[in-house]
Amino acid sequence: MYLTVKHFILFVFFIVCFKISNGQNQTKKVKEYYENGILKTKGKLKNDLKTGIWFYYSDNGALIQKEYWKKGKLNFTIKINEKHKAYEILYPDGKVKKLRTCGC
């Protein structure tokens, strides 16, 4: 009887742990492509919410924007120019910070 109860408790414990780990922190990588096959967007979803850095590319493959996300909330966006330099930071509240791109 003691072993049966012990096994039952262990069984329940493992089921609960499995459900918790299966239902939380599910991260998947996302990639979208233009019709010409060039990468358009890549990023990660955690529990179906954007998280981390999302990269956006032009139809010729140049990086044009990075978005920084945490738990589905956009923290800020960095715009990138054709010389591959960050030139602007956009915040969700509408604030814009211009960056120097001349290297000075």
QUISUL-V687676 format. One record per pair of residues at least 4 apart in sequence whose ideal C-beta (glycine too) atoms are under 6 Angstrom apart, sorted by the first residue. I is the first residue (numbers start at 1). J is the second residue. If there is no record, write none. Layout:
i	j
I	J
I	J
//
This chain:
i	j
18	22
19	23
26	47
27	44
27	46
28	45
29	44
30	43
30	45
31	42
32	40
32	41
33	37
33	39
33	40
34	38
34	40
34	59
38	59
38	61
39	57
40	57
41	56
42	55
43	54
44	51
44	52
46	51
49	71
49	72
50	69
50	72
51	69
53	66
53	68
54	67
55	66
56	64
56	65
57	61
57	63
58	62
58	64
63	80
64	80
65	79
66	78
67	77
68	75
68	76
69	74
70	75
74	92
76	89
76	91
77	90
78	86
78	89
79	87
79	88
80	86
81	85
81	87
85	101
86	99
87	99
87	101
88	98
89	97
90	96
91	95
//
